[in-house]
Amino acid sequence: MFENLTEKLNSTFKHLKGHGKLSEKNIDYVVNLISKLRHSIFAFLIDNSEGHGNKLDIGAVKDLFGRVKGIKIILAGGIDVSNIEKILRTIKPFGIDVSSSLESSKGVKDPKKIVEFMNKVNSIKNSGV
């Protein structure tokens, strides 16, 4: 059972290598790959930042979501208090992954930033998103 899963994952990772950053240039490739793997993977993570705080290409992400309906997608990369509302209201991802935007310095989480971010998310959630 797990041997087959390992083979599938190894094959998947080979296909993904070098295609991690979603852009208008590679969106067809990403849509095709997600369509092929949709029944093998619980959710897909789209992270253009890789821990560097780079912003998502919102246009490419919206295009992706429009083309792969019903797929669970988690967004990461440059998500912070200034753009979380737009992301949650317009894209409505399955989940979000925030890390570096909640740090006061590299690897050090800032409790004030975490509270501010969570208050913003809760406010958006309570407004009906």
MIKEMI-791194 format. One line per field, with one value per atom (N, C-alpha, C, CB): x, y, z; atom name. Coordinates in nm, 2 decimals, always signed. Glycine has a CB too. Example, Ala and Ser with C-alpha at 12.3 -4.5 7.8 and 13.67 -1.06 7.14 Angstrom:
<pts>
x = (+1.32:+1.23:+1.32:+1.13:+1.28:+1.37:+1.29:+1.41)
y = (-0.57:-0.45:-0.33:-0.45:-0.22:-0.11:+0.00:-0.06)
z = (+0.78:+0.78:+0.78:+0.90:+0.71:+0.71:+0.79:+0.57)
a = (N:CA:C:CB:N:CA:C:CB)
</pts>
This chain:
<pts>
x = (+0.08:+0.00:+0.09:-0.09:+0.18:+0.26:+0.37:+0.33:+0.41:+0.50:+0.44:+0.54:+0.31:+0.24:+0.23:+0.10:+0.20:+0.19:+0.33:+0.14:+0.43:+0.57:+0.60:+0.67:+0.57:+0.60:+0.52:+0.56:+0.39:+0.31:+0.37:+0.16:+0.41:+0.46:+0.59:+0.48:+0.68:+0.81:+0.79:+0.90:+0.69:+0.66:+0.61:+0.56:+0.52:+0.46:+0.56:+0.35:+0.65:+0.76:+0.85:+0.84:+0.88:+0.96:+0.89:+0.99:+0.76:+0.69:+0.68:+0.54:+0.68:+0.66:+0.79:+0.60:+0.90:+1.03:+1.05:+1.14:+1.08:+1.10:+0.98:+1.17:+0.86:+0.73:+0.66:+0.65:+0.73:+0.66:+0.60:+0.76:+0.65:+0.59:+0.48:+0.71:+0.36:+0.25:+0.26:+0.12:+0.25:+0.25:+0.16:+0.40:+0.13:+0.06:+0.13:+0.03:+0.26:+0.34:+0.32:+0.48:+0.30:+0.30:+0.16:+0.40:+0.06:-0.07:-0.13:-0.17:-0.11:-0.17:-0.11:-0.14:+0.03:+0.10:+0.04:+0.25:+0.02:-0.02:-0.17:-0.02:-0.25:-0.39:-0.39:-0.47:-0.31:-0.30:-0.26:-0.21:-0.15:-0.10:-0.20:+0.03:-0.26:-0.36:-0.48:-0.42:-0.52:-0.63:-0.59:-0.66:-0.46:-0.42:-0.41:-0.28:-0.38:-0.35:-0.47:-0.23:-0.57:-0.68:-0.74:-0.79:-0.73:-0.79:-0.68:-0.85:-0.56:-0.45:-0.40:-0.34:-0.44:-0.39:-0.50:-0.29:-0.49:-0.60:-0.61:-0.57:-0.50:-0.50:-0.37:-0.53:-0.37:-0.25:-0.21:-0.28:-0.08:-0.03:+0.04:+0.08:-0.01:+0.04:+0.12:-0.07:+0.25:+0.34:+0.45:+0.41:+0.43:+0.52:+0.64:+0.46:+0.63:+0.73:+0.85:+0.66:+0.81:+0.91:+0.98:+1.02:+0.90:+0.95:+1.02:+1.05:+1.01:+1.07:+0.97:+1.15:+0.85:+0.75:+0.71:+0.80:+0.74:+0.70:+0.55:+0.78:+0.49:+0.35:+0.30:+0.30:+0.18:+0.12:+0.08:+0.00:+0.08:+0.03:-0.12:+0.09:-0.20:-0.34:-0.41:-0.40:-0.37:-0.44:-0.43:-0.38:-0.30:-0.28:-0.36:-0.13:-0.36:-0.43:-0.58:-0.41:-0.64:-0.78:-0.81:-0.83:-0.72:-0.74:-0.73:-0.63:-0.64:-0.62:-0.75:-0.50:-0.80:-0.92:-1.04:-0.95:-1.05:-1.16:-1.15:-1.16:-1.03:-1.01:-1.01:-0.88:-0.99:-0.99:-1.09:-0.84:-1.21:-1.32:-1.33:-1.45:-1.36:-1.38:-1.25:-1.45:-1.13:-1.01:-0.97:-0.89:-0.92:-0.88:-0.74:-0.88:-0.73:-0.60:-0.57:-0.60:-0.45:-0.40:-0.30:-0.33:-0.32:-0.23:-0.13:-0.32:-0.01:+0.10:+0.18:+0.19:+0.25:+0.35:+0.30:+0.36:+0.36:+0.34:+0.20:+0.36:+0.13:+0.00:+0.01:-0.09:-0.05:-0.04:-0.17:+0.08:-0.17:-0.29:-0.34:-0.26:-0.25:-0.29:-0.36:-0.17:-0.34:-0.40:-0.49:-0.30:-0.50:-0.58:-0.73:-0.57:-0.78:-0.92:-0.95:-0.97:-0.87:-0.89:-0.88:-0.78:-0.78:-0.76:-0.88:-0.64:-0.93:-1.04:-1.17:-1.06:-1.19:-1.32:-1.32:-1.34:-1.21:-1.21:-1.17:-1.12:-1.08:-1.03:-1.09:-0.88:-1.12:-1.18:-1.10:-1.32:-0.97:-0.90:-0.95:-0.75:-0.91:-0.94:-0.87:-0.90:-0.75:-0.67:-0.56:-0.60:-0.50:-0.39:-0.28:-0.43:-0.16:-0.04:+0.04:+0.05:+0.05:+0.13:+0.24:+0.03:+0.35:+0.46:+0.55:+0.55:+0.63:+0.73:+0.66:+0.81:+0.54:+0.47:+0.43:+0.35:+0.44:+0.40:+0.53:+0.31:+0.64:+0.77:+0.82:+0.87:+0.88:+0.95:+1.09:+0.95:+1.15:+1.28:+1.28:+1.40:+1.37:+1.38:+1.37:+1.51:+1.26:+1.23:+1.18:+1.36:+1.15:+1.10:+0.95:+1.19:+0.86:+0.72:+0.69:+0.62:+0.61:+0.57:+0.43:+0.59:+0.41:+0.27:+0.18:+0.28:+0.22:+0.13:+0.08:+0.20:+0.17:+0.14:+0.04:+0.26:+0.06:-0.03:-0.17:+0.03:-0.17:-0.31:-0.37:-0.29:-0.30:-0.36:-0.41:-0.25:-0.33:-0.37:-0.50:-0.26:-0.50:-0.61:-0.74:-0.58:-0.72:-0.84:-0.90:-0.80:-0.81:-0.85:-0.93:-0.74:-0.87:-0.93:-1.07:-0.84:-1.07:-1.20:-1.30:-1.18:-1.26:-1.35:-1.41:-1.28:-1.33:-1.37:-1.47:-1.25:-1.43:-1.51:-1.65:-1.44:-1.65:-1.78:-1.86:-1.75:-1.81:-1.88:-1.95:-1.79:-1.93:-2.00:-1.92:-2.11:-1.79:-1.71:-1.70:-1.57)
y = (-0.12:+0.00:+0.13:+0.00:+0.14:+0.26:+0.27:+0.26:+0.15:+0.15:+0.23:+0.01:+0.20:+0.26:+0.41:+0.20:+0.45:+0.59:+0.66:+0.61:+0.60:+0.65:+0.67:+0.56:+0.58:+0.59:+0.71:+0.46:+0.72:+0.83:+0.97:+0.82:+0.98:+1.10:+1.14:+1.09:+1.04:+1.06:+1.11:+0.94:+1.05:+1.09:+1.23:+0.99:+1.26:+1.39:+1.50:+1.40:+1.48:+1.57:+1.60:+1.53:+1.50:+1.52:+1.61:+1.38:+1.60:+1.69:+1.83:+1.64:+1.85:+1.98:+2.06:+1.97:+1.99:+2.06:+2.16:+1.96:+2.29:+2.39:+2.46:+2.34:+2.42:+2.48:+2.54:+2.38:+2.56:+2.60:+2.74:+2.59:+2.83:+2.96:+2.98:+3.07:+3.00:+3.02:+3.16:+3.01:+3.16:+3.28:+3.26:+3.32:+3.37:+3.37:+3.28:+3.51:+3.27:+3.19:+3.04:+3.23:+2.99:+2.85:+2.80:+2.81:+2.88:+2.85:+2.73:+2.96:+2.71:+2.60:+2.47:+2.61:+2.47:+2.36:+2.32:+2.38:+2.42:+2.40:+2.34:+2.53:+2.40:+2.35:+2.21:+2.44:+2.17:+2.04:+1.94:+2.03:+1.98:+1.90:+1.87:+1.96:+1.98:+1.97:+1.88:+2.11:+1.89:+1.81:+1.66:+1.85:+1.63:+1.49:+1.44:+1.48:+1.52:+1.47:+1.49:+1.54:+1.55:+1.59:+1.48:+1.65:+1.35:+1.24:+1.17:+1.14:+1.21:+1.15:+1.24:+1.12:+1.37:+1.46:+1.53:+1.56:+1.54:+1.61:+1.76:+1.59:+1.83:+1.97:+2.01:+2.06:+2.12:+2.17:+2.30:+2.19:+2.32:+2.44:+2.53:+2.41:+2.65:+2.74:+2.84:+2.81:+2.84:+2.93:+2.99:+2.85:+3.12:+3.18:+3.24:+3.29:+3.23:+3.30:+3.21:+3.36:+3.09:+3.00:+3.06:+2.96:+3.13:+3.18:+3.32:+3.09:+3.38:+3.51:+3.63:+3.51:+3.60:+3.71:+3.77:+3.81:+3.71:+3.76:+3.75:+3.69:+3.85:+3.85:+3.75:+3.99:+3.70:+3.61:+3.69:+3.54:+3.63:+3.69:+3.67:+3.63:+3.77:+3.75:+3.72:+3.88:+3.79:+3.76:+3.61:+3.85:+3.56:+3.42:+3.33:+3.39:+3.36:+3.28:+3.28:+3.33:+3.39:+3.40:+3.32:+3.54:+3.33:+3.25:+3.10:+3.29:+3.06:+2.92:+2.87:+2.90:+2.94:+2.90:+2.89:+3.00:+2.98:+2.97:+2.85:+3.09:+2.79:+2.68:+2.54:+2.70:+2.54:+2.41:+2.41:+2.39:+2.43:+2.44:+2.31:+2.47:+2.32:+2.21:+2.15:+2.10:+2.21:+2.16:+2.24:+2.18:+2.17:+2.24:+2.30:+2.14:+2.43:+2.50:+2.58:+2.58:+2.57:+2.65:+2.75:+2.56:+2.87:+2.98:+3.02:+3.10:+3.05:+3.10:+3.20:+2.98:+3.28:+3.37:+3.52:+3.33:+3.59:+3.73:+3.77:+3.79:+3.67:+3.70:+3.77:+3.57:+3.89:+3.97:+4.04:+4.06:+4.12:+4.19:+4.29:+4.27:+4.33:+4.43:+4.37:+4.51:+4.24:+4.17:+4.05:+4.13:+4.02:+3.90:+3.92:+3.87:+4.04:+4.06:+4.04:+4.20:+4.09:+4.07:+3.93:+4.16:+3.86:+3.71:+3.63:+3.66:+3.66:+3.58:+3.61:+3.60:+3.74:+3.78:+3.74:+3.92:+3.75:+3.73:+3.59:+3.84:+3.53:+3.40:+3.29:+3.40:+3.31:+3.21:+3.07:+3.19:+3.08:+2.95:+2.85:+2.98:+2.73:+2.63:+2.66:+2.48:+2.71:+2.75:+2.85:+2.63:+2.91:+3.00:+2.96:+3.15:+2.99:+2.96:+3.09:+2.85:+3.14:+3.26:+3.23:+3.38:+3.30:+3.27:+3.40:+3.15:+3.42:+3.53:+3.67:+3.54:+3.69:+3.82:+3.84:+3.82:+3.74:+3.75:+3.75:+3.64:+3.78:+3.78:+3.92:+3.69:+3.94:+4.07:+4.07:+4.10:+3.95:+3.93:+3.79:+3.96:+3.75:+3.62:+3.51:+3.60:+3.43:+3.32:+3.35:+3.25:+3.48:+3.52:+3.57:+3.63:+3.50:+3.54:+3.66:+3.42:+3.75:+3.87:+3.85:+3.99:+3.84:+3.82:+3.93:+3.81:+4.05:+4.16:+4.14:+4.30:+4.10:+4.08:+3.96:+4.06:+3.86:+3.74:+3.78:+3.63:+3.86:+3.90:+3.99:+3.97:+4.09:+4.18:+4.10:+4.28:+4.00:+3.92:+3.84:+3.83:+3.77:+3.69:+3.77:+3.61:+3.89:+3.98:+4.02:+4.10:+4.04:+4.08:+3.96:+4.12:+3.84:+3.72:+3.70:+3.60:+3.71:+3.69:+3.79:+3.69:+3.91:+4.02:+3.99:+4.15:+3.94:+3.90:+3.79:+3.87:+3.69:+3.57:+3.60:+3.47:+3.69:+3.73:+3.81:+3.80:+3.87:+3.95:+3.87:+4.06:+3.74:+3.65:+3.59:+3.72:+3.59:+3.53:+3.38:+3.59)
z = (+0.00:+0.00:+0.00:+0.12:+0.09:+0.10:-0.01:+0.24:-0.06:-0.17:-0.29:-0.21:-0.32:-0.43:-0.41:-0.45:-0.28:-0.25:-0.27:-0.10:-0.22:-0.24:-0.38:-0.17:-0.47:-0.61:-0.67:-0.68:-0.63:-0.68:-0.64:-0.63:-0.51:-0.46:-0.53:-0.31:-0.54:-0.61:-0.75:-0.61:-0.82:-0.96:-0.96:-1.02:-0.87:-0.86:-0.83:-0.75:-0.74:-0.70:-0.82:-0.58:-0.90:-1.02:-1.12:-1.09:-1.13:-1.22:-1.17:-1.24:-1.04:-0.98:-0.98:-0.85:-0.97:-0.95:-1.06:-0.96:-1.02:-1.11:-1.16:-1.23:-1.11:-1.15:-1.03:-1.23:-0.93:-0.80:-0.80:-0.69:-0.88:-0.88:-0.98:-0.90:-0.94:-1.03:-1.10:-0.95:-1.23:-1.30:-1.42:-1.34:-1.49:-1.62:-1.72:-1.67:-1.71:-1.81:-1.79:-1.80:-1.67:-1.65:-1.60:-1.55:-1.60:-1.55:-1.62:-1.55:-1.75:-1.82:-1.77:-1.97:-1.74:-1.69:-1.55:-1.68:-1.47:-1.33:-1.33:-1.25:-1.41:-1.42:-1.47:-1.52:-1.57:-1.62:-1.51:-1.74:-1.44:-1.33:-1.22:-1.28:-1.18:-1.07:-1.12:-1.03:-1.24:-1.30:-1.30:-1.44:-1.33:-1.33:-1.19:-1.39:-1.09:-0.95:-0.86:-0.90:-0.90:-0.81:-0.73:-0.89:-0.78:-0.70:-0.61:-0.79:-0.62:-0.55:-0.43:-0.64:-0.43:-0.33:-0.26:-0.39:-0.13:-0.05:-0.09:+0.09:-0.10:-0.12:-0.19:+0.00:-0.26:-0.32:-0.26:-0.48:-0.24:-0.18:-0.29:-0.07:-0.31:-0.40:-0.32:-0.49:-0.33:-0.25:-0.34:-0.14:-0.38:-0.47:-0.39:-0.55:-0.26:-0.17:-0.13:-0.05:-0.09:-0.03:+0.09:-0.14:+0.17:+0.30:+0.29:+0.35:+0.17:+0.15:+0.15:+0.02:+0.17:+0.18:+0.05:+0.27:-0.06:-0.19:-0.21:-0.31:-0.27:-0.29:-0.39:-0.32:-0.37:-0.47:-0.59:-0.41:-0.71:-0.83:-0.83:-0.96:-0.77:-0.75:-0.88:-0.68:-0.99:-1.11:-1.16:-1.22:-1.14:-1.18:-1.09:-1.18:-0.96:-0.86:-0.89:-0.72:-0.92:-0.96:-1.08:-0.98:-1.18:-1.30:-1.27:-1.40:-1.19:-1.15:-1.08:-1.05:-0.98:-0.91:-1.01:-0.80:-1.11:-1.20:-1.29:-1.29:-1.31:-1.40:-1.33:-1.47:-1.20:-1.13:-1.01:-1.07:-1.05:-0.95:-0.87:-1.02:-0.74:-0.66:-0.60:-0.73:-0.63:-0.58:-0.46:-0.69:-0.36:-0.23:-0.26:-0.11:-0.24:-0.26:-0.14:-0.39:-0.09:+0.02:-0.04:+0.13:+0.00:-0.05:+0.05:-0.09:+0.00:+0.09:+0.01:+0.14:+0.08:+0.01:+0.02:-0.13:+0.11:+0.12:+0.17:-0.01:+0.23:+0.29:+0.42:+0.30:+0.43:+0.56:+0.58:+0.55:+0.68:+0.72:+0.62:+0.85:+0.53:+0.43:+0.31:+0.38:+0.29:+0.17:+0.20:+0.07:+0.32:+0.36:+0.33:+0.51:+0.34:+0.31:+0.16:+0.36:+0.08:-0.07:-0.10:-0.15:-0.04:-0.07:-0.03:-0.01:+0.09:+0.14:+0.07:+0.29:+0.03:-0.03:-0.18:-0.01:-0.25:-0.39:-0.44:-0.46:-0.36:-0.41:-0.33:-0.39:-0.20:-0.11:-0.11:-0.15:-0.07:-0.07:+0.04:-0.05:+0.02:+0.12:+0.25:+0.07:+0.24:+0.36:+0.32:+0.42:+0.42:+0.40:+0.49:+0.43:+0.45:+0.52:+0.54:+0.45:+0.66:+0.69:+0.78:+0.75:+0.76:+0.85:+0.86:+0.80:+0.75:+0.76:+0.78:+0.64:+0.73:+0.75:+0.90:+0.66:+0.98:+1.12:+1.21:+1.16:+1.15:+1.22:+1.24:+1.15:+1.36:+1.38:+1.33:+1.53:+1.32:+1.25:+1.21:+1.35:+1.12:+1.06:+1.17:+0.98:+1.16:+1.24:+1.38:+1.26:+1.41:+1.54:+1.52:+1.60:+1.57:+1.55:+1.65:+1.59:+1.60:+1.67:+1.72:+1.58:+1.85:+1.90:+1.86:+2.05:+1.85:+1.81:+1.67:+1.83:+1.58:+1.44:+1.43:+1.36:+1.51:+1.51:+1.55:+1.60:+1.66:+1.71:+1.61:+1.85:+1.55:+1.46:+1.33:+1.41:+1.29:+1.17:+1.20:+1.13:+1.32:+1.35:+1.38:+1.48:+1.44:+1.45:+1.32:+1.53:+1.22:+1.09:+1.02:+1.00:+1.03:+0.98:+1.04:+0.99:+1.17:+1.24:+1.21:+1.39:+1.19:+1.14:+1.01:+1.14:+0.92:+0.78:+0.79:+0.69:+0.87:+0.88:+0.94:+0.98:+1.04:+1.10:+1.01:+1.23:+0.91:+0.81:+0.71:+0.75:+0.71:+0.62:+0.51:+0.56:+0.51:+0.41:+0.43:+0.40)
a = (N:CA:C:CB:N:CA:C:CB:N:CA:C:CB:N:CA:C:CB:N:CA:C:CB:N:CA:C:CB:N:CA:C:CB:N:CA:C:CB:N:CA:C:CB:N:CA:C:CB:N:CA:C:CB:N:CA:C:CB:N:CA:C:CB:N:CA:C:CB:N:CA:C:CB:N:CA:C:CB:N:CA:C:CB:N:CA:C:CB:N:CA:C:CB:N:CA:C:CB:N:CA:C:CB:N:CA:C:CB:N:CA:C:CB:N:CA:C:CB:N:CA:C:CB:N:CA:C:CB:N:CA:C:CB:N:CA:C:CB:N:CA:C:CB:N:CA:C:CB:N:CA:C:CB:N:CA:C:CB:N:CA:C:CB:N:CA:C:CB:N:CA:C:CB:N:CA:C:CB:N:CA:C:CB:N:CA:C:CB:N:CA:C:CB:N:CA:C:CB:N:CA:C:CB:N:CA:C:CB:N:CA:C:CB:N:CA:C:CB:N:CA:C:CB:N:CA:C:CB:N:CA:C:CB:N:CA:C:CB:N:CA:C:CB:N:CA:C:CB:N:CA:C:CB:N:CA:C:CB:N:CA:C:CB:N:CA:C:CB:N:CA:C:CB:N:CA:C:CB:N:CA:C:CB:N:CA:C:CB:N:CA:C:CB:N:CA:C:CB:N:CA:C:CB:N:CA:C:CB:N:CA:C:CB:N:CA:C:CB:N:CA:C:CB:N:CA:C:CB:N:CA:C:CB:N:CA:C:CB:N:CA:C:CB:N:CA:C:CB:N:CA:C:CB:N:CA:C:CB:N:CA:C:CB:N:CA:C:CB:N:CA:C:CB:N:CA:C:CB:N:CA:C:CB:N:CA:C:CB:N:CA:C:CB:N:CA:C:CB:N:CA:C:CB:N:CA:C:CB:N:CA:C:CB:N:CA:C:CB:N:CA:C:CB:N:CA:C:CB:N:CA:C:CB:N:CA:C:CB:N:CA:C:CB:N:CA:C:CB:N:CA:C:CB:N:CA:C:CB:N:CA:C:CB:N:CA:C:CB:N:CA:C:CB:N:CA:C:CB:N:CA:C:CB:N:CA:C:CB:N:CA:C:CB:N:CA:C:CB:N:CA:C:CB:N:CA:C:CB:N:CA:C:CB:N:CA:C:CB:N:CA:C:CB:N:CA:C:CB:N:CA:C:CB:N:CA:C:CB:N:CA:C:CB:N:CA:C:CB:N:CA:C:CB:N:CA:C:CB:N:CA:C:CB:N:CA:C:CB:N:CA:C:CB:N:CA:C:CB:N:CA:C:CB:N:CA:C:CB:N:CA:C:CB:N:CA:C:CB:N:CA:C:CB:N:CA:C:CB:N:CA:C:CB:N:CA:C:CB:N:CA:C:CB:N:CA:C:CB:N:CA:C:CB:N:CA:C:CB:N:CA:C:CB)
</pts>
